[in-house]
Amino acid sequence: MFYDYSLATERLSELHRAADDARVAHRLASARRWARLATWAQDHASRASRHVG
């Protein structure tokens, strides 16, 4: 019985680590997308301000 419980808790720990890794990966991908969008917006605003001034 203890062996089964030990395996189950180890599996649960692995699943939690995998979920944590997936969350970190998702946050990094999201941060990269936002950074690309911010860079695009900054470039677009810079080009627009050159045409105005």
C-alpha distance (Angstrom), angle and dihedral (degrees) to the residues before:
residue distance angle dihedral
M1 . . .
F2 3.80 . .
Y3 3.82 90.7 .
D4 3.84 91.3 55.0
Y5 3.80 90.5 48.0
S6 3.79 90.6 49.0
L7 3.82 91.3 50.8
A8 3.79 91.2 47.5
T9 3.81 93.6 50.2
E10 3.80 91.0 46.7
R11 3.80 90.4 50.5
L12 3.80 90.0 48.8
S13 3.80 90.1 51.2
E14 3.81 90.0 50.9
L15 3.80 90.8 50.1
H16 3.80 91.2 49.9
R17 3.81 90.7 50.2
A18 3.80 90.9 48.6
A19 3.81 90.5 49.5
D20 3.80 90.7 48.9
D21 3.81 90.4 49.7
A22 3.81 90.7 49.4
R23 3.82 91.1 50.5
V24 3.80 91.3 50.4
A25 3.80 91.4 48.3
H26 3.81 90.8 49.0
R27 3.80 91.7 49.7
L28 3.81 91.6 49.2
A29 3.80 91.9 49.7
S30 3.78 90.3 47.7
A31 3.80 91.6 48.7
R32 3.81 90.3 51.0
R33 3.81 91.1 51.0
W34 3.80 91.8 49.8
A35 3.81 90.7 47.3
R36 3.82 91.1 51.9
L37 3.80 90.4 47.7
A38 3.81 91.4 49.1
T39 3.81 91.0 49.3
W40 3.81 90.9 49.4
A41 3.82 91.7 48.4
Q42 3.80 91.7 48.4
D43 3.81 91.8 49.8
H44 3.79 91.5 46.1
A45 3.83 91.8 49.9
S46 3.79 90.9 46.8
R47 3.82 92.1 52.4
A48 3.80 91.3 45.9
S49 3.79 92.7 50.6
R50 3.82 90.6 52.0
H51 3.79 90.3 55.2
V52 3.82 92.2 48.6
G53 3.76 98.9 46.8
